[in-house]
């Protein structure tokens, strides 16, 4: 999968249960298991964390990233 944010072709990982709960709260509706996060390490040593679905590189109108730390 490619990432629309960082442009990498790195592997994307499925969301953890906490990440799914965060996304469900952001979207306001149930989500399936087809959401993935980019795990490419950026030049500033942060992880990209851009979200997408398996079949769509740009699933959201605006870029949606997981926060660095979930509260």
C-alpha positions in Angstrom: 0.0 0.0 0.0 1.1 3.5 -0.6 0.7 6.5 1.7 -0.9 9.7 0.5 0.9 11.7 3.2 4.5 10.6 3.2 4.5 8.8 -0.2 6.1 5.7 1.1 5.3 2.2 0.0 5.9 0.8 3.5 3.7 -1.8 5.0 0.6 -0.5 6.8 -0.6 -2.1 10.0 -4.1 -2.8 11.2 -5.4 -0.6 14.0 -5.1 -1.7 17.6 -8.3 -1.8 19.7 -7.5 1.6 21.3 -6.9 3.1 17.9 -10.1 1.7 16.5 -12.0 3.2 19.5 -10.4 6.6 18.8 -11.3 6.5 15.1 -14.9 5.3 15.9 -15.2 8.4 18.2 -13.9 10.7 15.5 -16.2 9.3 12.8 -19.2 8.8 15.0 -20.1 5.4 13.5 -19.0 1.8 13.7 -15.8 0.9 11.8 -14.8 -2.4 10.3 -11.4 -4.1 10.3 -10.3 -2.6 7.0 -8.6 0.5 8.4 -4.8 0.6 8.4 -2.1 3.0 9.6 1.2 3.9 7.9 4.2 2.9 10.0 6.9 4.6 7.9 9.5 6.4 10.0 9.8 10.0 8.9 13.0 12.1 8.9 12.2 13.6 12.3 12.0 10.1 13.7 8.2 10.2 14.1 5.9 7.6 12.7 3.6 8.8 9.8 0.4 7.3 11.3 -1.8 8.3 8.3 -5.0 6.3 8.1 -6.5 4.6 5.0 -8.6 1.6 4.1 -7.3 -1.4 2.3 -8.9 -0.5 -1.0 -8.5 3.3 -1.0 -5.3 5.3 -0.7 -7.3 8.4 0.0 -10.3 7.3 2.0 -10.9 10.6 3.8 -11.5 13.9 2.1 -8.9 15.5 4.4 -5.8 13.7 5.6 -6.6 11.8 8.9 -3.8 10.7 11.1 -3.7 9.0 14.4 -2.5 11.2 17.2 1.0 10.4 18.5 -0.4 9.5 21.9 -4.0 8.4 22.5 -5.6 9.7 25.6 
